[in-house]
Amino acid sequence: MKKHGTGMMNTSEKKCPIVDTWWQTETGGILISNLAGVTPAKPSWATLPLPGVKPVLVDEKGEEVTELTDTHYSGNLCLTMPWPGILRTTWGDHERCRQTYFSTYENKYFTGDGAFKDEAGNFRITGRVDDVLNVSGHRLGTAEVENAINMMAGVVESAVVGYPHELKGQGIYAYVVLDGRNRHEEDDQLTKQDLLATVSRIIGPIAKPDKIQFVSALPKTRSGKIMRRILRKVAEGELENLGDTSTLLDPAIVDEIKEGKI
């Protein structure tokens, strides 16, 4: 850091490029990302596919999405062409590999993620589409609930999991990270009401979380993957059997989440 006037300024002088990457273990490397200093960044968007990568958004029937929803296209993210690190098999079970990744949509690799695409071709990954909750007989994707929560001003990110509910079958438990500048504990109840109203407006009343826990961060691996297994167990009350947390980016977050369980 260096002194600048009456305040402090980062030594990068706001010239440090930021990249947002999307990849999977199965892809063998990054597939969608802006190139530092070359292609423009767009906050919360992974932006453009890397050279040779051909992503496409499809609907439930596997047809390419061609109609805009508001200002973007929305669908399931697939890859239509081989890429340099494409997986070729699963050790000892080639058919499992084919069924899991290449059978959902003909001649396409299905990532299992939902995504948005804007008119400039930038992609934003919205989360897993195969993580589904059954709330009072209604099937809801955790990704769509998280996306609705994240639409509210002041929300940095969120993670939604299910937990046993004696009336609904499954209840919705939301872990929400707020912008520290907007966090005032005395206003938490009002913030929760605003979150419920936002989700109800975007999706419907059935998708409103039953429990909302504000946390300073989500448990993530060093590669940035949210450990939903841990969040799910905490929501279900299994606080003593969370498995190995030593490989997390910040293991102390788990203790904070356990202590704040609703």
C-alpha positions in Angstrom: 0.0 0.0 0.0 1.2 3.6 -0.5 -0.1 6.9 0.8 -2.2 8.9 -1.6 -3.6 12.2 -0.4 -5.5 11.8 2.8 -6.4 8.2 2.2 -4.8 4.9 1.1 -4.6 3.5 -2.4 -3.7 0.1 -3.6 -0.3 0.0 -5.4 -2.0 -1.4 -8.5 -3.6 2.1 -8.9 -6.7 0.3 -10.2 -4.8 -1.1 -13.1 -4.8 -4.7 -11.9 -7.1 -6.9 -14.2 -9.5 -9.2 -12.5 -10.6 -12.5 -14.2 -13.6 -14.7 -13.4 -13.2 -18.3 -14.5 -15.6 -21.2 -15.1 -14.3 -24.8 -15.3 -14.9 -28.2 -13.9 -12.7 -31.0 -12.7 -14.1 -33.0 -15.7 -13.1 -30.3 -18.2 -9.4 -30.5 -17.3 -9.0 -26.7 -17.2 -10.7 -23.3 -17.6 -13.2 -23.0 -20.4 -14.8 -19.6 -20.0 -13.0 -16.6 -18.7 -12.0 -13.1 -19.7 -8.3 -12.8 -20.6 -6.4 -10.4 -18.3 -5.6 -7.2 -20.2 -7.0 -8.5 -23.4 -10.8 -9.0 -23.2 -13.2 -6.9 -21.1 -14.4 -8.1 -17.7 -18.0 -8.0 -16.6 -18.6 -8.3 -12.8 -20.1 -11.7 -11.8 -19.8 -13.0 -15.4 -17.2 -15.5 -16.6 -17.5 -13.6 -19.9 -16.4 -15.2 -23.2 -15.3 -18.8 -23.9 -11.6 -19.4 -24.5 -10.5 -20.2 -28.1 -11.7 -23.5 -29.3 -14.5 -23.8 -26.7 -18.0 -23.9 -28.1 -20.7 -23.5 -25.4 -24.4 -23.3 -26.0 -27.5 -22.8 -23.9 -30.3 -25.3 -24.5 -33.8 -25.9 -23.1 -35.1 -29.0 -21.5 -35.7 -30.6 -25.0 -32.1 -29.9 -26.0 -33.0 -27.1 -28.4 -30.8 -24.1 -28.5 -32.3 -21.1 -26.6 -33.0 -18.3 -29.1 -35.4 -16.0 -27.2 -34.3 -13.3 -24.8 -35.5 -13.3 -21.2 -35.3 -9.6 -20.2 -31.7 -8.8 -21.3 -30.3 -12.2 -21.6 -30.7 -15.8 -22.8 -31.2 -18.5 -20.1 -30.8 -22.2 -20.3 -28.7 -25.3 -19.6 -25.0 -25.0 -20.4 -23.6 -27.5 -22.9 -20.5 -27.9 -25.0 -21.0 -28.8 -28.7 -17.4 -29.4 -29.8 -14.4 -31.2 -28.3 -11.9 -29.0 -26.3 -8.2 -29.7 -25.5 -8.8 -31.2 -22.1 -12.0 -33.1 -22.9 -12.6 -36.2 -20.7 -12.5 -39.4 -22.7 -13.6 -42.1 -20.2 -14.0 -43.0 -16.6 -11.6 -45.6 -15.3 -13.2 -49.0 -15.4 -16.6 -47.8 -16.4 -16.7 -46.2 -19.9 -20.5 -46.5 -20.1 -21.0 -44.5 -16.9 -18.9 -41.7 -18.4 -21.1 -41.7 -21.5 -24.4 -41.8 -19.6 -23.4 -39.1 -17.1 -22.0 -36.5 -19.5 -23.0 -37.2 -23.1 -26.5 -38.8 -23.0 -28.7 -36.0 -21.7 -28.6 -34.0 -24.9 -27.6 -35.6 -28.3 -24.1 -34.8 -29.5 -23.5 -32.5 -26.5 -21.5 -32.5 -23.3 -23.9 -31.5 -20.5 -22.2 -29.5 -17.8 -25.1 -29.9 -15.3 -25.0 -26.1 -14.8 -27.5 -23.4 -15.8 -26.3 -20.1 -17.3 -27.2 -16.8 -18.8 -25.8 -15.4 -22.0 -26.0 -11.7 -23.0 -26.3 -10.4 -26.5 -22.5 -9.8 -26.6 -21.9 -13.6 -26.0 -20.8 -13.3 -22.3 -21.8 -16.2 -20.0 -22.8 -16.1 -16.4 -23.0 -19.4 -14.6 -26.1 -19.6 -12.3 -25.4 -23.0 -10.6 -26.3 -26.6 -10.7 -29.6 -27.5 -12.4 -29.7 -31.0 -11.0 -29.8 -29.9 -7.4 -33.6 -30.0 -6.8 -35.7 -29.5 -3.7 -39.2 -30.9 -3.3 -41.2 -28.3 -1.3 -44.8 -29.3 -0.7 -44.8 -31.2 -4.0 -43.1 -28.4 -6.0 -39.8 -29.0 -7.5 -37.4 -26.1 -7.1 -33.8 -25.8 -8.3 -31.5 -24.5 -5.6 -29.8 -22.4 -8.3 -32.9 -20.5 -9.2 -33.6 -19.7 -5.5 -30.0 -18.5 -5.0 -30.2 -16.4 -8.1 -33.4 -14.7 -6.8 -31.7 -14.0 -3.5 -28.6 -12.6 -5.2 -30.8 -10.1 -7.1 -31.3 -8.1 -3.9 -29.0 -5.1 -3.4 -26.4 -5.7 -0.8 -26.2 -9.5 -1.2 -22.7 -10.7 -2.1 -23.6 -14.4 -2.6 -25.8 -17.2 -1.2 -26.1 -20.9 -1.0 -29.4 -22.8 -0.6 -29.9 -26.3 0.7 -32.8 -28.5 1.8 -33.6 -29.8 5.2 -36.3 -32.1 6.6 -39.6 -30.2 7.2 -42.5 -32.0 9.0 -45.1 -30.2 6.9 -43.5 -29.5 3.5 -41.3 -32.5 3.3 -38.3 -30.3 2.5 -37.7 -26.8 3.8 -35.4 -24.2 2.3 -32.4 -23.1 4.3 -30.5 -20.1 2.9 -27.0 -19.0 3.8 -26.5 -15.4 2.8 -23.4 -13.3 2.7 -24.1 -9.5 2.8 -21.9 -6.7 1.8 -20.2 -5.7 5.0 -20.9 -2.0 4.4 -24.7 -2.8 4.5 -24.6 -5.2 7.4 -26.3 -3.9 10.6 -27.4 -6.7 13.0 -30.2 -4.7 14.3 -31.6 -4.6 10.8 -31.3 -8.3 10.1 -35.0 -9.0 10.6 -35.9 -6.2 8.1 -33.3 -7.6 5.7 -34.8 -11.0 5.9 -38.2 -9.6 5.1 -36.8 -7.9 2.1 -35.1 -11.1 0.9 -38.4 -13.0 1.3 -40.2 -10.4 -0.7 -37.6 -10.5 -3.4 -37.8 -14.3 -3.8 -41.6 -14.2 -3.8 -41.6 -11.5 -6.5 -39.1 -13.3 -8.8 -40.2 -16.9 -8.3 -43.3 -17.1 -6.2 -44.2 -17.5 -2.5 -43.5 -21.3 -2.6 -39.8 -20.5 -3.0 -39.4 -18.3 0.1 -36.7 -19.7 2.4 -38.0 -21.1 5.7 -34.7 -20.2 7.4 -32.2 -17.5 6.5 -28.8 -17.4 8.2 -26.4 -14.5 7.6 -22.8 -15.6 7.4 -19.5 -13.8 6.8 -18.5 -16.3 4.1 -19.4 -19.7 2.6 -17.2 -22.8 3.1 -15.2 -23.2 -0.1 -12.4 -25.3 -1.4 -9.2 -23.5 -2.5 -10.5 -23.6 -6.1 -13.7 -21.7 -5.0 -16.2 -24.6 -4.9 -18.9 -24.2 -2.3 -19.0 -27.2 0.0 -22.7 -27.8 0.0 -22.3 -31.1 1.8 -21.3 -29.2 4.9 -24.1 -26.6 4.6 -26.6 -29.4 4.1 -25.5 -31.3 7.2 -25.5 -28.1 9.4 -29.1 -27.4 8.1 -30.1 -30.9 9.0 -28.6 -30.6 12.5 -25.7 -33.1 11.9 -23.1 -30.8 13.5 -20.7 -33.6 14.7 -20.2 -35.4 11.4 -19.1 -32.9 8.9 -16.1 -34.8 7.6 -12.6 -33.4 6.9 -12.7 -29.6 6.8 -8.9 -29.0 6.8 -8.8 -28.6 3.0 -11.1 -25.7 3.0 -9.9 -22.2 2.1 -10.9 -21.0 5.6 -11.9 -23.9 8.0 -12.9 -21.4 10.7 -16.0 -20.5 8.7 -17.5 -23.9 9.5 -17.4 -23.2 13.2 -19.0 -19.8 12.7 -21.8 -21.4 10.6 -22.4 -24.1 13.2 -22.6 -21.5 16.0 -25.1 -19.4 14.1 -27.4 -22.3 13.0 -31.0 -21.4 13.2 
